[in-house]
Amino acid sequence: MGGGGPYSGPSSRTTEESEEIFKSAIEEAKHAGVPKKHRIFISHAWEYGDDYRRMEKMLDEASDFDYADYSVPEHDPLHTKTKKELIDALYNQIRPTNVVIVLAGMYVPYREWIQKEIDIALELGKPIIGVVPWGSTKVPRAIQDVADEIVGWNTRSITDAIRRVSKQ
């Protein structure tokens, strides 16, 4: 991933903590009659933290939209020592989600880990939404081939897509 990615530097979250997140998501899903809380994982690179934070802000400010973020932000990294531990921890982060969002503009420079997150989502049967950055018209083929939907960088487009694919 190259310096500063979500998988380098000091770590504070253990695999056990990630497993607890998964268990609490299962409990949360058992509560019937409660408005749907979309559980999302936003695939991103820490070097593009501004894009991640902007996406998070858009979702926070969206009207009539409730979500829980299972992403790996820079301030709450996974605590892993090996590549295998990291992959296992990513499975635990993605497993309880309803949808994986891929910020398409980051795919090419951070292909290895974003592709791994895409592969995990596919293996777990999670729908994938590709989000095209402002002003861009090109979406990497790897995202086009697997995305359930590809939308522009627009709050309504993103939340509507999340609602649609979460129903599947």
N, C-alpha and C positions, 0 to 999 in steps of 0.2 A: 504494500500500500504506500510505502514511502513516507517518511517522517510525519508524525502528527495524525495518522489515520485513526480510526476508531479502535484499532487493535494494538496500539503501541503506547508506550508511556506508562505511568503509574495506573494501577487498576484498583477499583474499590468494590466491584461486585463479583461474588463468587458464583461458581456453578450451582451451589446449593441455593443461593439467593435467587438465581434465575429460575430454578425449579419451583421455588415458593411463589414466584410471580405467576408461573403457569398454573399452579394449584389454585391460587386465588382467582384467576380468570375463570377456571372451571366453576368455582363456587358462585362467582358473579353471574355466570350464564344460567345458573339454576333458578334464579329469581324471576318468576314469571310475572307478567303484568307491568313490569318496569319498562319505561321507554328504552329502546335499544341504544346501547352504548357500543359504538363501533370500536373494535380493537384493531389498531393499525400498527404496521411496522413501516417506517420510512427508511428506505435504503439510501444512504448518503455517505459522503466522505467528510471527515472533520475539516479538511482544507476548505470545504464549501459550507462551513457552518452557518454562514449568513443565509444561504438558500434554505437550509434546514429550519433555521429559526423563523424565517419568513413564512415557510409552509406551516409551521406550528402556529404562528400568529394568525394566519388566515383561518386555520381550522378553529382556533380558540374564539375568533370573532364571528364565525359563521352562525347565522341565526338558526335555531331549531336543529342543532347538530351537537350530539354528545359523543365524545370519543375518549379512548385511553390510548396513550402512545407507548408502544413497546419497543421503540427504537433504542439505539445505543448512542445517546448524546455524549459529547466530549466531557461533560461534567459528571457523568455516571458510567464510566467505562466498564467493560467486562473484565473480570479478574481471571486471566488465563495465562498459562506459561508456555503451552505448546499449541501448534496449529490444530491438533486434534481437539484439545480442550476448547479452543476458540470455536471450532465448527460445532461441537456439542452445545456450547453456550448459545450460539446463533440458532440452533434448532429449538432450544428452550425459549428463546425470545420470540421466534416466529410461530411456533406451534399454537399458542392460544389466540392468535390474531384472526380477524375476519378477512383481512386484505393486506397486501404488500404494495406499497407505493414506491415506484422507482423514478427518481428525478433524472430524466433521460439525458440531460446535459452533462451529467457526471460520469456516464457509463464508460466512455472511451478512456479517459485518463485513469480510472479506478476499476478497470474491467475485472481483475482477478476477484476481488472481494464482493463487488456488486453482483458479478455473475454467480458467485457462490451463494449469495442471498437469494438470487432468482432461482437457482437450482433447488435450494432448500424449499422455497415456496412452492415450486412445481411438485417436488416430491411429496410435500404435505397436502397438496391439493388446494393451495391458497390462491384466490384470484389475484391478479397483478394489474395494477393501473400504472401506465407510463404517463408522466407529466412532462410536457414539452416546455422548455424554458422560454421566457419572453423573447420575442423576435426570432425564434428559431423555427425552421420548417422541417429540419432533418431529425429523424429519430433513428438511432442505431438499429440495424437489422435484428440484432439479438433481442431487443426489446419488442420490436414490431412482431416478431415471430411468436412471442409468448404472452403478450399483454392481452388481457380480456377487454381492456379499453385503453385508448390513448386520448388524453385530454390536454387542453391548454392550461397555462398558469392562470387560473381563474377560480376563485373560491367556489362559486356555484357549480361550475363544471366538475370540480374535484369532489365536492360533497355529494352531488347527484350521482357521480360514477361510483363512489363508495357505497351509497345506498343501493344502487342497482346490483353491483356485484356481490354485496354482502347478503342479498336475498337468495343467491344461488345455492 
